[in-house]
Amino acid sequence: MEFFIYDRLMIQLTDTPVHVLHVDGHDVFVKRDDLLHPAFSGNKARKFAYFLEQDFPSIDTLVGYGSPQANSLYSMSALAKLKGWQLQFYVDHIASHLLNNPLGNYRAALQNGAKIIDLSQCLDRGQHDCADYIEQCVLPGRDELLFIPEGGRCHYAEPGVRQLAREIIAWKQAEQLSQLTVFLPSGTGTTALFLQKSFTELDDSIQVMTCSAVGGDDYLKLQWRMLASDESMFPQILSPNKRYHFGKLYPEFFQVWQKLKQAGMEFELLYDPLGWLVLLHFLANKPMAKVLYVHQGGILGNESMLPRYRRKYGG
């Protein structure tokens, strides 16, 4: 088990346990990356491990962008705090209710000292989105800035994800499984891609399957092509029975989330409900499959998502 110590805080970055979750008559193995240290947990702990472990003597500011409730916002704020950096995180817009009543990742990031910049309030924005604004107006000539793309979609994510792959391989060997399917829902798909690449190189009896939670299948493949040219390394994409819009509340999402919680495990409410709906549909047709679901954390986001669901659907 690997630990790093910053300001007397011990950070566990590896070797999370695997638990069994019984749901809809299926026993699903769950890799509990949500149990990594809460200051730096879930899939972002894996994707950002490189930045935590390496020295950057000339850097004093971390720069990123995304949603004001993104898991990456909180994880980057924790990373910046641990490294002694300032975080500048750009968002397209911050809703007034969130400004007046900070919740979830937004609140926690502010508590970590993050500077969250509402691009809609920047006079020099022009027609730029967050990515273009950072590239053209923030980064040029600023060697003290370290930029991480949205969701950690970069090659620096590979070492930490490869360590996750090694842990899964070691667990599979200890369980004496001949084959294994690893499943996780995807945003940018960075974790799924680098897992599949690692398994292809280290243990090709393991197959990664995923679903696109943010866009469609074409969107997900586009994200992968930015990181890998060899499409034989791409995970298998499982498509849901209907199109879901990212961030919209669906009753079946809340129902499956409640079912999982009653079974003994809490997941986040943005990606995991779609992931579990897709996985359970797969298992209904492949009941003998040995599946390991990667729990990627993000529970802090439920602080803002859960009240929205309860207002709409009760419970």
N, C-alpha and C positions, 0 to 999 in steps of 0.2 A: 504494500500500500504506500503510495507516494504522497508526501505532504510538503507544502511550502509555508514558511512562516514570514508574515509581514506585520510589523507593529504588534508583536506578541499574539497575532491571530493565526491559528493553524488552519491551513486551507487543504482539504482533501480534494485532489484532482483526479484520482483514479480508483479502480477496484471497487466499484459499487456492486451490491449484491443482486442476485436474480431471485425474484419471488414468483409464485404461481398465482394467477388470478383465474377463478372459476366464473365464467360468464356464458349464459345461453347454452349450457351443457358442454362447453369447451374449456379445457385447461390451457391457458396461454401463459408462457413464460414472459416476465417483464423485467427488463434491465433497468434498475432503479437509479438512473442518473439524476433523478430529482432529489436523491439523498446526498449528493455532493454538498459541500458547505453552502449554506443559503446566501452568503455574500458573493458567491461566484458559482452558480449551479446550472444544472441542465445542459442542453446542447451547446449553449454559449460558453460554458466552462471548457468544453472540448475544443470548440472552434477558436476560442481566444487564449487557449493554454500557451501557445507560442509567445504571445505578447507578454504574458505574465512571467514566463520563464526566462526570457531574453532581456539583456540590458540594452537600453536605448539612451546613451549618455547625452545626446544632443536634443532629446525630445522633452518638451514640457507641457504639451497640449495634445489631447486625443480629439479627433474630429470624426463625427458620424452623422447619419441622418436616418429618418424613418418616422414611424408613428409616435405620438406622445405617450402611447401606452404600449410600445413595443417591448418585448422581453430584452431585446438587444440594448435598449436605452438603459435599463437597470443594470445589465451585466457590464456595459461599457462604463457606467458610472462607478461601479464597484472596482473594475479594473483600474480606472484612473485614480481612484482614491487609494488603492493599494500601492500604486506606483508613484504616488505623489504628483500626479499630473492634474491639469484642468481638463474637463470634458466640455467641448462645444458640440452640442447635438442640434441639428437643424430639422425642423418639422414644417410641413406645409401650412399648418394652421393649428391653433390650440383653441378648442371650444371654450366659451365663457364659463360654462358650468364646471369644467375641469380646472380652469384658472382659479375659480372661486372656492372649489372644493376638491383639492388635490387628492387623488386616489391611486392605488396600485403602483405600477412601475413608475409612473410620472412622479408621484409623491416620494417614493423611495429614492429615485434618482436625484430629486431636489435635495433630499436629506443628505445624500452623498456629495453634495456640492456641485452638481452638474449645472451648466449654463445651457438652458434649453431655449433655442432661438426660433421664434415664430417668423418664418420667411415672409408671411403676408404683411408683416409690419416693417419690413426692410425696404427703404425708399429706393435702393439700387437694385431691387430684384429684377425689374423688367419682365421678360417672359420666361425667365429661368425656372426650372424645377429645382429641387434641393440638390440633386447630383450635379447638374450643370453649374449651379451657383457656387457650390463648393469648389468645383474644378476650375472655374474661371475667375472667381472673385475672392476666394479664401486661401487656396493652397499656393498659388504662384509666389515664388520668392520667400516662402516661409519654411525654412528647413527644420524649425523647431516643432512642426506639426506632424502628427502621425494620423493618417486617414485610414479608416476601416470601412469598406463598402457596406451597404445596407444588408443586414442579416448575417454579416461576417462572410459574404461570398468572395473569398479570395484564397489564393494558394497557401497562405499562412495558416489556414484552417486545417490543412491536411495532417500535420504531425499529431495534433491532439485527437483527431478522428481516427487516425491509424492506431493510436494507443487503445481507443475504444474497441477497434476491430480485434486487436490482440487479446483483449480481455474476453471478448465473446468467443474467440477461437479456443482459448484456454478452458472456458466454461463448457463449451460443446464437447471438448475432448474428455473433460472430467465426467460429463454426463454420458459419455460413450454413445453419442448420437452420430449416425452415419450421414445425415443431411439436416440442414436447418434453413428455415426462412426467417430472415430478419425484416421486420416491418416497422415503418415510422412514417407519419405524415410529413409533407414537405412544404416549406415556404419557398426559399430560393433553391432548396434541394441540395445544398452544399454537403450536409452531413451524409445524406443518402448516397451521393455520388462518390465521396471519398471512402465511405464504407465499402461500396461495391468494388472500387478500384483496389482496395486493400485485400478484400476477400479473393478477388481474381488472382492476385499475386501470391497470397499466403495460404488460402484454403478455398479452392473453387467448389467445394461441396456446400458452401453457404451462398444463398441467393438473397439479394436485397430487393424488397418490394416497397413501393411507396404510392402515395396519391398526392395530387396537387391541391393544396388547400387555398392558395392565393389566386391562381389563374387556372387555365386549362392545361391539358397535357402538352400542347405546343409551347406554352409559356415556360413550363418546367424544362423541356428539352433545350429551349433557348438559353436558360440560365446555365445548364450543364455545358453547352457548347462554349460558353465564355471561359470555362475552366478546363475542358478536355476536348480534344479533337477526335479521339477514338470512341465511337459510339458503342463499340462492343463492351466498353466499361460502364455503360449507363445502366442504372437499376431498371427493373421492370415496373411499369406504371399500371396501377389498377384504377380504373375509372369508376366513379359513383354512378348509381342508377339515374340520377338527375343532376342538373347543374345547380351548384350552390354558389352564392355570392359571398365573397370573403367579408367577414365582419357582421353579416346579417344574422339575426336570431331565428333559429328554426326549432320547432317543438321537438322534432326527432333528435336534434343535438342535445337538448336539455334532458330528454328522456334517457338517452344512452349514458350521458354523464351521471345522472342520478343512479342508474343501474350499476355502473362501475363503482360509484361511491358506496352503495349498499353492499357490493361484493367485497369491499374492504380497501379500496384504493382511490385516492383523489387525483384527477387529471385537470389540466387547464381547459378552458372553455372555448378557445379560439380555433385550435388545430386538432386536438385529440378527438372531439366528438365525430368529426368527419372521418378521421383515421380509423376509429373503432367501428363505425358503420360500414366502411369499406372492408375492413378486416373480417368482421363477422359475416358479411355476405360471402367473402372468399371461403371462410371456414365452413359455411353451410354447404358449400359444394366440394370442399376438400377437408372433411372432418378429421382425417388421420394426419394432416400436416403438422409438423413440429414447428411452432412459430414463437419467435422471441420479439416482443414489442419493446421498442426503445422508449422509455419514459423520459422525455426531454425537459422536464421541469416546467417552469412558467406559471406555477401555482399562484404567485403573487398577483398575476393579472386577474385572477378570479375576484379580487377585491372590488374591481370595477365591473366585471362582466356578470357576476352572479346577481347583483341587484337589478341589472337590466332584465335578465331572464325572469327573475321573480316578479318584477312589475308586470311583465307581459304574460307570463304563463302561471304565476303562482308557485307554490312549492317551497 
